[in-house]
Amino acid sequence: MHLFLVTVLGNRWKLNGLDPDTPIEVLKLMVYRQTGMPPQQQQLWHGREKLTSLAGVREGSTLTLHPRLQTGF
């Protein structure tokens, strides 16, 4: 399965080789290779829901990547 990834700045990538059983941790590593954003700073959204698994995500869907804001100084 392939998915598209869009950032809040409008950058777009295509992610190939995914399966509905692919763990989110593996997906975040793929995103890291494409974008350079570390997995712990990623928030992936599908529609209006934060992504917790790829179950129910259709072929060709678009995921939105939001940076996780760091708190504390």
N, C-alpha and C positions, 0 to 999 in steps of 0.2 A: 504494500500500500504506500502511496505517497501523500504527503500533506504539504501545505504551504505555511510558512511562518512569516508574520508581519510584525515589525516593531512599531512603537508609538511614533517614531520618526518617519515611518513609511518604507523602511528597507524591507525587502522581500527575498525569501529563500525557499527553495524546494527541498524537502526532506524525503528521501527514498529509502526503501527497504524496511519499512515499519510493518508491524503486525499488531492486531488488536491486543495481543498478549504481551507486547513490549512494555517492560517496566518504565515508569516515569523517569527513574534515575538514568536509564539508558537513553531515553529521549533527550534528557537534559544534557547528557554528554555529547550527543549529536548536535544539539543546538550550540553548545560551547565550541565545537570544532568549526561551525559555520560562522558564528558571531563573535567569538572571543569572550563572551560574557560567562563568568564562572557559574556553575550549577546552583550554588547556594544563593546567588543574587537573582535567579530567574523566577518569575511567576508566569506560568503559562495558562492562558484562558482560551476556552472554546465557547464562543457565544458570550453569554453573561455569567458563565460558571467557571470557577477555577478548576483547572484540569487535575484530576486525581488518578485517572487511568485512561487508556485509549478505547475502552469499551464504549460502544455507541458513537464513536467518531467515524464518520464516513470517509471513504476514499475521496481525495481531492479537497477535503475541508481545509479551512484556514484557521490557524491558531494565532493568537496574539501574544507577543512577548512583552511583558512589563518588567522593568527593573525593580527589585525589592529594595525599598528605601532603608538605609542604615539609620538606626537611632542611637542616640548617645554620643558623647563627645570624648 
